[in-house]
Amino acid sequence: MKRLLISLLLVSLLISAPEKVEKEVGRYQLSTTTAISKKGSVYVVETVIDTKTGKIVKRKKISLSKYRLPYKDNFGRSVTSD
């Protein structure tokens, strides 16, 4: 009788155990658009948005002539793919 109660208790604990929560994927969104200055220069504006809070994390303005891969980011690292 004790074995039956212990086994039922163990089975119920295993079944009711919380599932593992995976880390969040895709929290940030990259948005690109073009902007034209008053002088006629064309720029590409990259904006990184935190989709959970809705706040802008980073905004970067790059001249269209320099918007090619590979390019150097703000930390001097070479970016070779999107």
C-alpha positions in Angstrom: 0.0 0.0 0.0 2.8 2.4 0.8 4.5 1.6 -2.5 1.3 2.5 -4.4 0.9 5.8 -2.6 4.5 6.7 -3.1 4.5 5.8 -6.7 1.2 7.8 -7.3 2.8 10.8 -5.5 5.9 10.6 -7.6 3.9 10.3 -10.9 1.7 13.2 -10.0 4.8 15.4 -9.2 6.4 14.4 -12.5 3.3 15.2 -14.5 2.7 18.6 -12.8 6.3 19.8 -13.1 6.6 23.1 -15.0 7.8 22.9 -18.5 11.2 24.5 -19.4 10.8 28.0 -20.7 13.0 28.6 -23.7 14.8 31.9 -24.2 13.1 34.5 -26.2 13.9 34.5 -29.9 13.3 37.5 -32.1 13.0 40.2 -29.5 14.6 42.9 -31.7 13.5 44.1 -35.1 15.6 46.0 -37.7 13.9 48.6 -39.8 15.5 50.4 -42.7 14.3 53.4 -44.6 15.8 56.1 -46.8 16.1 59.8 -46.1 17.0 62.7 -48.3 18.7 65.8 -46.9 18.0 69.4 -48.0 21.2 69.3 -50.0 20.0 66.2 -51.9 22.2 63.6 -50.2 20.5 60.2 -49.8 21.0 58.3 -46.6 19.9 54.8 -45.3 18.5 54.9 -41.8 18.7 51.7 -39.8 16.6 51.5 -36.6 16.7 48.6 -34.1 13.4 48.4 -32.1 12.9 46.3 -28.9 9.6 44.6 -29.8 8.8 43.8 -26.1 9.0 47.4 -24.9 8.5 49.3 -28.2 11.5 51.5 -27.5 14.2 52.4 -30.0 17.5 50.7 -29.1 19.7 52.1 -31.8 19.4 54.4 -34.8 22.1 54.7 -37.4 22.4 57.0 -40.5 24.6 55.8 -43.3 25.3 57.5 -46.6 23.9 55.5 -49.5 27.3 55.4 -51.3 28.8 53.7 -48.2 25.9 51.3 -47.6 27.6 48.1 -48.8 28.9 44.9 -47.3 31.3 44.5 -45.7 31.3 47.7 -43.6 32.6 48.6 -40.2 30.2 49.0 -37.3 30.5 51.5 -34.4 33.0 49.2 -32.6 35.3 48.8 -35.6 34.2 45.2 -36.3 33.8 44.2 -39.9 30.2 43.2 -40.9 30.2 40.7 -43.8 26.6 39.5 -43.8 23.1 40.9 -43.1 
